[in-house]
Amino acid sequence: MIILISQLSSNILNTNLKADPNLPDIKGITPFISAVINDNTEAVKCLLLTGKVDPYTFNINSGIPPLHYALFNNNKEITNLLIQRCFRADYVDSQGMTALHHTLIQGNMEGFIHLLEYCNDPNIINHQDQFGRTPLHLAIQSGNTQAISSLLEKTKQLDLAPKETLEKKNSADQTPLDLAVLGSNTEILTSLFNFDRDEASTQFSKHCYLPDLSKLV
């Protein structure tokens, strides 16, 4: 079905497409999501041109929206198409995770950086999933120093107060700073300490086993 759709011109689709591209099969996958999952860029373009695709459609069984699938596949062209067609980067799946969360879990740095460029909503940067994890929590847990630096830089660009970012707690009542201390990663600790010295000093002082942080900067 997807192959046939991709071979049709946009004019034919705009006038004669009768099938509903948002109608899911028994697995909860719509024709549009199927096109995204299978990296069928032409089918995605044609279906978008019909104007019949619901930009917030998602897999009704997994709760995963199209943008997440495009990032799973690291497909830049489809990712761009979805963003340009008003696919919200803050749209979450059934676990409350945004596309940023998923790229970090996968270790897809190319997709993460690409998506972060379009991210101008402060709420996305500090969005917490159902486990209370922000993208910064995930980046610290995985020891992803590049992602941590990128997130902190974006936070500054969006004029977010450092305190808002550093005090978010996950379901285990842990802030990003708490996770950094537990991980004992000097590079990460230094990044967070330099991000906001006053707040970091207050948080770090709660951990009596932490060495003198003045030596880190």
C-alpha positions as CSV (number, residue, x, y, z in Angstrom):
1,M,0.0,0.0,0.0
2,I,2.8,2.4,1.0
3,I,4.7,1.7,-2.2
4,L,1.7,2.4,-4.3
5,I,1.0,5.7,-2.5
6,S,4.6,6.9,-3.0
7,Q,4.2,6.4,-6.7
8,L,1.2,8.7,-7.0
9,S,1.5,12.4,-7.7
10,S,0.4,14.9,-5.1
11,N,-2.3,16.2,-7.5
12,I,-4.0,12.8,-7.6
13,L,-3.7,12.4,-3.9
14,N,-5.2,15.8,-3.3
15,T,-8.3,15.1,-5.4
16,N,-8.9,11.3,-5.2
17,L,-7.5,9.8,-2.0
18,K,-10.5,8.2,-0.3
19,A,-8.7,6.2,2.4
20,D,-8.2,7.7,5.8
21,P,-4.5,8.0,6.5
22,N,-5.3,8.2,10.2
23,L,-7.2,4.9,10.4
24,P,-5.1,2.4,12.4
25,D,-4.8,-1.3,11.7
26,I,-5.1,-4.0,14.4
27,K,-1.6,-3.1,15.6
28,G,-2.5,0.5,16.1
29,I,-0.5,1.7,13.1
30,T,-1.9,4.1,10.6
31,P,-0.8,4.3,6.9
32,F,0.9,7.5,7.7
33,I,2.8,6.1,10.7
34,S,3.7,3.0,8.6
35,A,5.3,5.3,6.0
36,V,7.3,7.0,8.7
37,I,8.4,3.7,10.3
38,N,9.5,2.3,7.0
39,D,11.5,5.4,6.0
40,N,9.3,6.0,3.0
41,T,9.9,9.7,2.5
42,E,7.9,10.0,-0.7
43,A,4.8,8.4,0.9
44,V,5.2,10.7,3.9
45,K,5.3,13.7,1.6
46,C,2.3,12.6,-0.5
47,L,0.2,11.9,2.6
48,L,1.1,15.3,4.1
49,L,0.1,17.0,0.8
50,T,-3.4,15.5,1.1
51,G,-4.0,17.7,4.1
52,K,-5.8,14.8,5.7
53,V,-3.1,13.7,8.1
54,D,-3.8,14.4,11.7
55,P,-0.5,16.0,13.0
56,Y,-1.1,14.5,16.4
57,T,-1.8,10.9,15.3
58,F,0.0,8.2,17.2
59,N,0.3,4.5,17.5
60,I,-2.8,3.8,19.7
61,N,-1.1,0.7,21.2
62,S,2.3,2.0,22.0
63,G,1.4,5.7,22.3
64,I,4.3,6.7,20.1
65,P,3.8,9.6,17.7
66,P,5.3,9.9,14.2
67,L,8.1,12.3,15.2
68,H,9.5,9.8,17.6
69,Y,9.6,7.1,14.9
70,A,11.4,9.5,12.5
71,L,14.0,10.1,15.2
72,F,14.3,6.4,16.0
73,N,15.3,5.9,12.3
74,N,17.5,9.0,12.3
75,N,15.7,10.1,9.2
76,K,16.5,13.8,8.9
77,E,14.3,14.5,5.9
78,I,11.2,13.0,7.5
79,T,12.0,14.7,10.8
80,N,12.2,18.1,9.0
81,L,9.0,17.4,7.2
82,L,7.2,16.6,10.5
83,I,8.6,19.7,12.3
84,Q,7.7,22.0,9.3
85,R,4.2,20.6,9.3
86,C,3.6,21.7,12.9
87,F,4.3,18.4,14.5
88,R,4.9,19.6,18.1
89,A,8.3,18.6,19.5
90,D,6.7,18.6,23.0
91,Y,4.1,15.9,22.0
92,V,4.5,13.0,24.4
93,D,4.0,9.3,24.2
94,S,2.1,7.1,26.7
95,Q,5.1,7.3,29.2
96,G,5.1,11.1,29.0
97,M,8.4,11.1,27.0
98,T,9.1,13.7,24.4
99,A,11.2,13.1,21.3
100,L,14.2,14.6,23.2
101,H,13.8,11.9,25.9
102,H,13.8,9.1,23.3
103,T,16.9,10.4,21.4
104,L,18.8,10.4,24.7
105,I,17.6,6.9,25.7
106,Q,18.7,5.6,22.3
107,G,22.0,7.5,22.4
108,N,21.0,9.1,19.1
109,M,23.1,12.3,19.4
110,E,22.6,13.3,15.8
111,G,18.9,13.2,16.2
112,F,19.1,14.9,19.6
113,I,21.2,17.9,18.3
114,H,19.0,18.2,15.3
115,L,15.8,18.3,17.4
116,L,17.4,20.6,19.9
117,E,18.0,23.2,17.2
118,Y,14.2,23.5,16.7
119,C,13.4,23.5,20.4
120,N,12.5,27.1,21.5
121,D,10.0,26.1,24.2
122,P,11.4,26.2,27.7
123,N,8.8,23.6,28.8
124,I,10.3,21.0,26.5
125,I,13.8,21.4,27.9
126,N,12.6,20.7,31.4
127,H,9.7,18.4,30.6
128,Q,9.4,15.5,33.0
129,D,8.1,12.1,31.9
130,Q,6.0,9.8,34.1
131,F,9.1,9.0,36.1
132,G,9.9,12.6,36.7
133,R,12.9,12.5,34.4
134,T,13.9,15.6,32.4
135,P,16.2,15.3,29.4
136,L,19.0,16.4,31.7
137,H,18.3,13.6,34.1
138,L,18.7,11.1,31.3
139,A,21.8,12.7,29.9
140,I,23.5,12.6,33.3
141,Q,22.4,9.0,34.0
142,S,24.0,7.9,30.7
143,G,27.1,10.0,31.3
144,N,26.5,11.9,28.0
145,T,28.6,14.9,28.5
146,Q,27.9,16.3,25.0
147,A,24.2,16.2,25.6
148,I,24.6,17.8,29.0
149,S,26.6,20.7,27.6
150,S,24.1,21.2,24.8
151,L,21.1,21.2,27.2
152,L,22.7,23.6,29.5
153,E,23.6,25.9,26.6
154,K,20.1,25.8,25.3
155,T,18.8,26.6,28.8
156,K,20.9,29.7,28.8
157,Q,19.7,30.7,25.3
158,L,16.1,30.4,26.5
159,D,16.8,32.5,29.6
160,L,15.7,29.7,31.9
161,A,16.7,30.2,35.5
162,P,19.3,27.6,36.4
163,K,17.5,26.8,39.6
164,E,14.4,25.6,37.5
165,T,16.6,23.1,35.7
166,L,18.8,21.9,38.6
167,E,15.9,21.4,41.1
168,K,13.7,19.2,39.0
169,K,13.2,15.9,40.8
170,N,12.5,12.4,39.4
171,S,10.2,9.8,41.0
172,A,13.1,8.8,43.3
173,D,13.3,12.3,44.6
174,Q,16.6,12.9,42.8
175,T,17.7,16.2,41.1
176,P,20.1,16.2,38.2
177,L,22.7,17.3,40.7
178,D,22.0,14.3,42.9
179,L,22.5,12.0,40.0
180,A,25.8,13.7,39.0
181,V,27.1,13.2,42.6
182,L,26.0,9.6,42.7
183,G,27.8,9.0,39.3
184,S,31.0,10.7,40.6
185,N,31.8,12.0,37.2
186,T,34.1,15.0,37.7
187,E,33.4,16.4,34.2
188,I,29.7,16.4,34.7
189,L,30.0,17.8,38.2
190,T,32.1,20.6,36.9
191,S,29.7,21.5,34.1
192,L,26.7,21.7,36.6
193,F,28.8,23.6,39.1
194,N,29.8,26.2,36.5
195,F,26.3,26.4,35.2
196,D,25.1,27.9,38.4
197,R,27.7,28.1,41.1
198,D,25.4,29.4,43.9
199,E,22.7,26.7,43.4
200,A,25.2,24.0,42.8
201,S,27.2,24.8,45.9
202,T,24.0,24.6,48.0
203,Q,23.1,21.2,46.6
204,F,26.6,19.8,46.6
205,S,27.1,20.8,50.3
206,K,24.3,18.3,51.2
207,H,26.6,15.4,50.2
208,C,29.3,15.2,52.9
209,Y,31.3,12.6,51.0
210,L,31.9,14.9,48.0
211,P,35.5,16.3,47.8
212,D,36.3,20.0,47.8
213,L,34.6,21.3,44.6
214,S,36.7,24.4,44.6
215,K,39.5,22.3,43.1
216,L,37.3,21.4,40.2
217,V,37.0,24.9,38.8
